[in-house]
Amino acid sequence: MGMAKKYGLDANGHFWVDDMKHMAWKSPVENLVEPATILWVIMGSEKELETASVRYGLGLLALTVQAGK
């Protein structure tokens, strides 16, 4: 986020919570569907992104953002 701000972009962040039972993947939806959001960057270690529940949650989040809600 610091690098984005260095270039004059209003960067914001979200820390992923791997909790499918409580649909934690939905928490960043409102920020991501805002028209002002032009870039979405996913950062994490290879080990974190290999977790099936994380990939599934990110997939659900991406589909929800594409649907506009």
Secondary structure, 3 states (H helix, E strand, C coil): CHHHHHCCCCCCCCCCCCCHHHCHHHCCHHHHCCCCCCCCCCCCCHHHHHCHHHHHHHHHHHHHHHHCC
